[in-house]
Amino acid sequence: MHVAIVGAGMSGLSCAAQLVRSGHTVALFDKSRGPGGRMSTRRMVTPLGEAHFDHGAQYFTVRDPAFMAQVARWSASGVAAPWPAAGTGAWVGVPTMNAVVKDMADQHDVTFGWHVRGLVRREGGWHLAGEMADGERSQKGPFDAVVVSLPPEQASAIVALHDLSLASTALAARSQPCWTGMFAFEDRLPFKADTVREAGLISWAARNGAKPGRKGPETWVVQASPHWSTQHIEDGADAVAQALLAALGEALGMVLPAPVVASAHRWRYAMSTGSNLGALWSASSKIGICGDWLLGPRVENAWISGRTLATQMMARTPQEVA
């Protein structure tokens, strides 16, 4: 098969790897400028030099034996390392969180900066309709099958015209938002611990520079609770950054110095409660969907979902997938 995968995050790349190992051809498309998805790293220029912020997933854990083998390979190649400050069994990408996703993406044909808007069925094949960052529109194809590796709200919008059953399942899932603050300081904050959990409106805060392989100025990432993020989902980024900065000061029990950089990012689709579906595949429409929301809000689950979908696709007879 020649397969198009919409979304080059953890689940999409995991699916791609499994399909390629079985002899299929895969092309991935992602609207972001580079690899990461919700494991992205933000880079900012500051008076103290470039600062890096892991503003999506903060770490990942390992339970599944197959994922454990993958993490062992990342560890051996130096793109992942344990981070005990986040708890026993916590891992991070090195030197940035998106390093593991970049390692996966480097092995595939990935087009970044191309936003898929919809699917077109023509002459027995699938075509992707989308546009570049400059607004130029085009179509890619034909493909024998399409995999959508996106949050449920976005996945449903893309497949709704072509597979109502898949779209309905995605519509039943709901993602929770997360506002994330990013702050750089001239000096190290005099707080002993490197992480803070469940403090006021803060769900999680971490000294980003304390992770293995990090360099640059003192940086903190602050993630608001789903409840607070929902209440303030349409607030301006500057106002949110100030609120999260004040909450960080309260959580650390100190008056914070003025940061050299303060910014906020809104993850509109950050987490879902998950399900036990694993992945979705329709042999009739030749459309599949994968993502952590089909299992649970963990990085490992995204990887497992992509692998599960590839297995389902390959289990079909040649007549079903031709």
N, C-alpha and C positions, 0 to 999 in steps of 0.2 A: 504493500500500500504506500501511497504518497499521502502523508498526513500533515495537516496544518494544525498548529497548536496556538491558541490565542491566550497569551499570558506566559511570560518567561520567568515566573517565580519558582519556588521550590517544587510545587506539585507538577507544573507543566514540564519542567526540566527532568524531573524524576520519570514522568511518563515517557518523555522523549528518549531518555537513556535506555529504558526497557524495550521500547519499540525498535530502536536502532540496533540493539544487541540481537534482535530477532530478524534483522535483515530489511526492515522497512526504512523508508526515506521520510525525514521529518523536517519541517520548516517552522520556526517559532516566530511570533510577532508580539511586540510589547510596546505600549505607548510611552514607557519611561525612556529616559536617555541612556540608561545603563542597567546592568543586572542588580537585582535586589528584591523587588516586590516589597512585601512587608518586612523584609530583612534589610531594608535600605540603610545606607549611611549618608548623612548630609555633611558636606564640606563647606566651611565658611572661612573667608579671609578675615583675620583680626590683626590688630596692632602687634600682637604677640606671635604672629605666625598663623599658619593654617590650623584650624580646629576641626576635629572630626566628631560627629555625633551619631551614634547608633540610635536613630529615633523611631525605629519600628520594634521588631522583636528584640528583646534584651539578651536572651540566651536561649539555649535549647537543651532538652534532656533526652536520654536514650533508654528505651526499653525493648524495642523490637530487635531481634537478632540480626535481621538484614540491614536495618538502619545502623546498628552497632558496627557492622562490618564497614559500612560507608563512612562512618565517623572515624573509624580506625584508619582508613585510607586518607581522610582529610588530615588527621593528626600526623600521620607519617610524612605527608607532603608539606606540613607546616602551615596549613590554612585554617586549622582549628586547634583549640587548646582548652583545657578545663579552666573554670573560673569559680573557685571555692566560695568566694564572697556571696554568690547567688544561691549557694546551697550545694549539698552533696550531689554529684552527677551533673552539674550544670556545665555547659560548653558554650564557647563563643567562637565566631570567626576571627581570624588573625590576618592582617592587622586591623581589619574592620569587619563588622558583622556580615557584610555582603560578600566577603571573600569566598565563602563556601559556594554561594550562588554563582559568583563569577567563575569559579573553578568548573562548575557544571556547564555554564553557558559557553565557555571557551571550547567545549567539545562538540558544539552543535551549530547549525545554521540559524542564527538569531538576527532578526531585523528589529532594532530598537528605534524608538521615535516614530512608530507607525501605529496609529490608533484605529483598531478595528471597530467599525460602526455597525456592521451587519453581515449576514450571509446571503449569497445568491446561488440558487440552484440552476445550472445551465448546462445543457448537453450532457447530462448524466454525471456531472461533477460539481464539486463545491468551489465557489469563488468567495474570497473575502473582500468586502468593500470597506475601504478605510481612507485615512488621510495622514499626511505628514504634519509635523509641527507647524509648518508654514501655511497649512490649509490646503495644499495640493492633494486632490483626490485621485484615487486609482483603485484597481482591483488586482488581486493576486489569485492565481489558480491556473488550471483546475487541480483539485485535490480529491482523493477517494474518500477521505473521512476528515472530520473536524473535531478537535478537542478544545473545550473552553475551560480554561483554568483561571477563573476569576471569582470574586465574591458572589454570593447567590443573587443579589439584586442585579448585578451587571450581567451575569450569566443568563438569567432569565430574559433580560431585554434582548439579548443577541439571538437566542434560540426560539423565542416565542412564536414567530411566524412559521417555523418549520417543524417543531416538535412540541406540541402543547403539553404532553405528559412530562417531559423533562422540565419545561418551563414552570409547570405547576409545582413540581417538587422543589425547584429552586425558590419559587415564590413563598413557599411555606417556611423557608428558613429566614431568619432575621439577624443581621449583623448589628453589633453594638459599636458606637463611635468611640474614638479616643483622641483627646487633645494632648499633644506632646510639646513640652517646652524644652528649649535648648539654650544653655547659658554657659558662657566662658568667663573666667575670672582671672585677674592679674596674679593672684597668689592662691596657694592651696587653702581651702576652707578648713578651719581647725575643728573638724569633726572626725572622730576616730573611725567609725564604720564607713563602708563604701556604698551601702545600700540602705534604703528606707522603704518600708512597706506599710500600706494602709494607715496613713496619717492625715486626718482631715479629708480634704478633697483629693489628696494624692493616693493613687493606687500603688505607684512604684516610683522611686527616684534612685538614681545611681550616679556615682562618680565615674563617668565614662572612661576617663584616663586610667582608672585602676585596672581595667581589663588587660589581659596579656597582649603585648605587642603594641600598645598605644603610645603615641608620642604627642607632643604639643602642650598647650596651656591646660590649666585646670578646667575641666568641663563637666557639666552635670546635665543629665537628661531626666525630665520630670514628666510622668504620665498621669493624667487625671483619671478619676474613677469613671466607669461607664455612665453612672447616674449624673455626675456633674457635667460630663462631656455632652450628654444628651440635652441637658438643660441649657447649655451654652453653645449648642452646635452651630448656630448662625452668628455668633459673636465675631468681632474682628480679631485678627491674629495678634495685634499689638496689645489689645485689652486682655486677651487670654494669657499672653506671655507675662504680663504684669501680675495677674492673679496667681499664676503658677509660681512665679518668683517669690511672691509674698508667702505662699503656702510652703515653699521650700524653706524659707527662713524660719517659719513657725515650727516646721518639722525638725529642723536642726537645732532649734532653740537659740538662735543668734540673729543679730542684725547683719544682714548680708551687705558686703561692699557692692558698689555699682558694677554690674557685669560689663565686660568689654563688648560682649555680644549677647543679645537676647532675642529669641525668635520662637515662634510657635508653628506647629504643623497640625492640621486636622486630618486624622484618619477617619473618614466617614464610615468606612467598612472595616473595622479593626478586628472584631471577634464575633464568633457565633457560639451558640450553645452546643452545636454539633449534633450528629445523629449516628446511627449504626449502619448507614448505607454504604460507606466506603468510597464508592464511585458510581457514576451513572453512565450506562452505555445503551444505545438503541441500534440494533443491527439493521432495522428498517430505514431509519433516517441517516445512519452512519454518523451520528453525533454523540460525543461523549463529554461528560463534565467531571472534573476532579477539583479537589481543594480541601483544606483542613476542615471546612465547615461540614463536610460529609462524614467526619469522624469526631473532631474536637479541636479546640483552639490551641494546638501545639504544633511547632515546626515539624516534629517527627510525623504527625498525622498528615500534614501536607505531602510529605515525601511518600508515605505509605499509600495515600489516596491515588497519587499519580501512578505509582507502580501497580496498584490494584486495577486501575482502569486499563492500563496497557495489557495486563493479563487477560482481562475480560475481552478486549478487542481481538487478541490473538487466539482466544479459545473458539472463536467462530469458524465455521467452515470456509474454505476459499470462495464458495458460491455466495455466502452471506456478506463477505467483505469485498468482493471483487468490484 
